[in-house]
Amino acid sequence: MPIQIKRGLDIPLVGKPNSTVEDISPSPICTVYPREFEKMKKRLLVKEGDLVQRGSPLFLDKKNPAFTFCSPVAGTVKHIALGPRRVYERIEIEAVQKDQPLTFPTFSIAQIAALSREEALSLLQKSGLLALIRQRPFSRDANPNAKPKSIFVNAMSTAPFQAEARTVLQGQEAAFQAGLNVLTRLTEGKVHLCAAESDKDSVPALSQAKNVTIHTFQGPHPSGNSSVHIHHIDPIQKGDVVWTIRAVDLVLIGRLLLEGAWPSTRIVALGGPGVKPEARKHYRVRIGTPLSHFLAGKLEDGEQRVIGGDVLSGAALARDSSLRFFDSSMTVIPEDRERQFLGWLAPGWTFYSRSKTFLSAWFRKNRSWTMGTNMHGDPRPMILTGLYDRYLPMNIMVDFLVRAVLAHDVDEAIQLGILETDPEDFALCSYICPSKMDISGIIRQGLEEIEKEGL
Amino acid sequence: MKWFLRLLEKARPLYEKGGKLSFLYPLHEATEGFFFTQSTVTKNAPHLRDPLDIKRTMMTVIIALIPCTLFGIYNAGYQYDVVNQIPNANFWTHWINGAILVMPIVMTSYIVGGLWEVLFALIRKHEINEGFLVTGLLFPLTLPPDIPLWQVALGISFGVVIGKEIFGGTGFNVLNPALTARCFLYFAYPAQISGDRVWTAVTDPSKTIEGFTGATPLAVLQSAPDQSNVVELLHQAGYTLKNMTDGFIPGSIGETSFIAIAIGALILIATGVGSWRIMAGCFLGMAGTGILVNFLPGQDVNPAMRLPFYYHMVIGGAAFGNVFMATDPVSATATNVGKWIFGVMVGFITVVIRLFNPAYMEGSMLAILFGNVMAPMIDYFVLQTHINKRSRYLRKMAYAER
């Protein structure tokens, strides 16, 4: 029986990527962004001019020296760029033609299931792939010393244009099962695999998954968010730690263990109204590939915004940047700076809105729409109430949670359930907010405040 | 309109930081925002935003008020023509005389209130909030058409400054500003506005039609002698269920027609701008209390208790208050359960004040203001229940998982 999710919204954005997978030729440059690993203190292990192999360590985490992050390619470290306050911005590696992977130990699927927790953890830390596992509360990178009460694998993609599990897992059944097996070594509790009801039986990697408990969900976004899964299956209590990982990321871990080489390519979904229709699909592309190489000839004309991730929770990327380690999808939408005359009187026939004050919400349902980045209004104080709750299918009163965080009332925020959430869960609330507030940002601030206070 | 946009954008640096007129920035922003939507784009996730903003929300309320306003204008003229026995009065003279009566009141409210709003925006350096457009129209609709304009100016000043701005502006007010303004006039000038005399503009008292006593339906109820039949008394005073529903009776500008208010309510509910829970709660509360008092003892002494409950809906300003005032999202409760409680409470108190309070006729205004004051407490209790439920849910799930 699937868990039915009623509240939420599937934004009808144009440009869904189809399920075909195309290979992108390796580019001569590969860039790694140490800044992606926010909460680590990095120490570089290479300097400019050094030769590296695929899988040789680039930097470590000073707080946990066993964690090293590895190079996705073999080549020469060409440039290390420093940002403000001498933060390591990016490491550029000039790839050599001949790929020389550093070998990691290989295992069979059965052997993985017999590993000890320490062995499994040390492998994940040495390769840096432990960072793919996220930890709740506070949505941070997994702390190897924490004892997660359960691990949630997310094989859903309800936010617009995340990489589909059914496409990424195709042909990767063994790697996926290897990944699941290693997860079972990391917790004394259960490993929960959460999938879309429609995928459960038709995707072999999911239907044949072993050693895990499978749950299915049905309903609009955010039914595919891990917070919703955790809330309905094994909610986080005070003091609990839960780990989460996306199925599309778990495949990378599985490949590392089965092949013994650092998995440098991943499948990335490319979609959105800013992508040419024929280019809206999945791509197998090397991590760190420059966007100029990856997106060449694929975008529509005009000012477009490239987003690493999905429109709801991703980050805008500069055109001269590269594919980041954590991004399994890319969305391109037009920058919309158009100013309309007397917009508050517009009947609203030509654009999408969730609000019934626009004609399109009455008469033009079930269509896909091209949407841009316009704010459609100015920030105002919180005026309308009760809107947000319709977009968060958890037992949480969003209005009051936001107020508690704004008032720095940590205790009340915890009572109202902030520890169960992740900023991305509130993206729809921000999307819908007529006062144009940044609800996700407020929640992020609240979580940081609570983490700092050490609760 | 491109030339106009260019003009506005060219003038912009003058009002921005460092410009000569930077102290007028909120005014420029409001003008620009009135004519053109902004070109600002999202900075971070979510990269998309829904086109609904507060400006459009408030405009929807204004649109919902149009039927009441138009009817109010027509009816003010109609009542004026009838009572003063204007010769050859017809459809058009009703409109014209109504507009002559009502438009100055609305304009005074907008101009004086607008000045305060702009003044505070300039000094406090906050944006000019669209919420004022609603307050500035709601307030005159609750006033009688014969009110002196200085009272309108005084009332809206009190409402905007004390009711809203001293709390920090729209979004932070405890009470509904329009009702605060109305309430101020109600207590400051009870002789003119407490609701025992109707407010048809009378030019020459000697020329009024025969039988024009000027008692409002609520005053009829209150002054009903022991053991009398109140419905009969209302009929004698010229108030039938029909004319109180369609609204061709003397009264405050916007509140007489139940039909016009119902159209407004439909617009608010269909667009999702007004809370249907509050409206339903209010009417259920009134109906429930109206039925309840039909069965209470003491009906001989207070014959108004015999009034069928549906009369309460159409008499006085309750319908207008329930639809447009009680649903103000800032001063009402914010939780869904709280909205029901708030609505039922407002409806209950409205009827109780009407029937059992010898000093004031109309309970709706006081009931809503009381509800505004109580709203945070109602929400507090709803929230505590929610927190308890949450922790029970967490405990249950933890038990199930073991």
Interface residues (C-beta under 8 A of the other chain):
Chain A: I11 L13 S150 I233 D234 P235 Q237 R305 I307 G309 V311 L312 S313 G314 A315 A316 T331 I333 E335 D336 R337 E338 R339 Q340 F341 L342 G343 W344 L345 G348 F351 Y352 S353 R354 S355 K356 T357 F358 M371 G372 T373 N374 M375 H376 G377 D378 R380 P381 M382 I383 L384 T385 G386 D389 N395 I396 M397 D399 F400 Q415 L416 G417 E424 A427 L428 S430 Y431 I432 C433 P434 S435 K436 D438 S440 G441
Chain B: M1 F4 L5 E29 G33 F34 F35 F36 T37 Q38 S39 T40 V41 T42 N44 A45 P46 H47 L48 R49 D50 P51 L52 D53 I54 K55 R56 T57 M59 T60 E127 N129 G131 G169 T170 G171 F172 A270 T271 G272 V273 S275 P329 V330 A332 T333 A334 T335 N336 K339 D379 L383 H386 I387 K389 R390 S391 Y393 L394 M397 A398 E401
